[in-house]
Every structure is written in C-alpha cells, then in structure tokens.
Amino acid sequence: MKIAVFQMTSGVDPVANGDALVAAIGEAAAHGAVMLFTPEMTGLLDCDGGRAARSVVHENDDVVLRRARDAAKSVGLWLHLGSLAVRTNGDTRWANRGFLIDPAGKIVERYDKIHLFDVDLATGESWRESSRYLRGTRISIAETPIGRLGLGICYDLRFPALFQALSGAGATVIAIPAAFTVPTGQEHWHVLLRARAIENAAFVIAAAQVGTHEDGRQTYGHSLVVDPWGRVLLDMGETQGLGYADIDPALLNEVRARVPVIRHRRAIPEMVSE
C-alpha cells in the first residue's frame, strides 16, 4: 500500500501552512496514496512565544485542523497530522498534539507528546519545552489500512520504552513526526529511527520539518520510511514536498518470524545489592 510523506518548512502563519497542507493532501490522493503523514508542528513553527500565542487555540477552533479534516474527507484519504500546538483546559501550557484522521474527516486518535526537551547547551542555547507544553500521559494506537499505528513525536524517539510499549500493544507501524535540529539530525536521526524499526520489528514513518524557518531555526529534514528489517525505503533529503513509499504487511510477518523480538521480550529484574 502506498503512503505519502510531506516534508515541509512550516512558518509562523497558520493560514499559509494550512494552504500547503491542503495542497499536499490533494496531491497525495491523486498519486494513489492511502495515507499521508506530516511533520511535528505542521500548523505553526515559531520560537517566539508571544507571537505564537496569538495563533494557538483549542483544537475545536484550530483552522489548520479543520481544513485538514475537510480536505481528507473531500479526497477520501487517511491523514496523520504529525502535531499542532493547541491550548488545553485548566492550564496555561499547551499540548503538542498529533491527530489521526480517517477518510470521513473524523479524528480517530490523538497523541500528546510525552517526552519534553529541556536542556541548556554550551552554545548558549536553552530549550524549555516543559515551560510551554504539558506532557502527555498515555500511549496512542489505532487501526489503519496500513496496520496498527502507534504514535510518537520527535524527542520521544530517544526513549525506546515508549515504542516497546506500542509494539507490545500490537503496533506494526510507528509514526514519529519531528522538527529535528541540524546538528542532532546529522549525528542521530538515521541511526535512532533504524534502531526503533529493528527493535520493534515495525515500519517507522518519520515526516520531518526541513530548512530555514521564518523564526530563524533550521531543521534537518531527511523524512524517512524504514522497514522492519531496518532498511531505508525513503529518504527525502533536504527537499520540501511529497515522497512516497510502499508498506508491505507480508514483510512484517516475515521479519517477525525470523527474529521474534516482541515474543521474546522479558521483564528485566531490578539489581539487588549485596
């Protein structure tokens, strides 16, 4: 089954980002894809918190989400909207939330990013996702035409236990939309995504942001599709636009028969000191 991956350079204007998304949905369907995957922060990528706050709303009021649902319905396409920043109830912080949308335009699953990136770098850069976002509290998995899809977002990639929980719950495909920085992307992106695919015997689909954004940040790109044996089926490099790959469920069964890692998992006992 053919899937499409949208590699984009989201900016600070949700309307412009929504225009690009709607066009991609139509193009993906025209090329025979059954499902489209988009990056983290598809609707808005802006490190200026004050400016971003003017565009971040509750999901029921989000124009990008509404347009995405309408567009998916109009062409009969499954859509994994990698994530949007949305307001939450009872807290001033937002959620970094992914949405799985069916061909009727219905939201069938949501996922709020669990692992938040807080760090002070030697370069002077400081990232505090937890000051702006609430962390998620549950895993998310749903049936799709390409298999049972488990959801993650960006920094989650570095925490294997999340993906073991997903594959243990039956996930055969894992989506990890991202906005990876260039330095970490160059060193870690490919190896981590291939590792997640291999250790979970699952397809991994990672739609990524790419290039220089309006807010000044640079993202790595290289949206990937990796098969359960760890082979890269698609690497989009540093080019915006759509890429395509085929998901073969028969390959999944073959790999899991050859190396039954999920069936062989065991709880690791705690160390006991003498």
Salt bridges, closest charged atoms under 4 A:
ASP19 OD1 - ARG67 NH1 2.84
GLU40 OE2 - LYS113 NZ 3.25
ASP46 OD2 - ARG51 NE 2.65
GLU59 OE1 - ARG97 NH1 2.85
GLU59 OE2 - ARG110 NH2 2.72
ASP91 OD1 - ARG93 NE 3.21
GLU109 OE1 - ARG138 NH2 2.83
ASP112 OD1 - ARG97 NE 2.62
ASP120 OD2 - ARG128 NH2 2.81
GLU129 OE2 - LYS113 NZ 3.14
GLU143 OE2 - ARG148 NH1 3.00
ASP156 OD1 - HIS115 ND1 2.72
GLU199 OE2 - ARG196 NE 2.44
ASP215 OD2 - ARG217 NE 2.82
ASP227 OD2 - ARG231 NE 2.83
ASP235 OD2 - HIS190 NE2 2.86
ASP235 OD1 - HIS222 ND1 2.88
GLU254 OE2 - ARG258 NH1 3.73
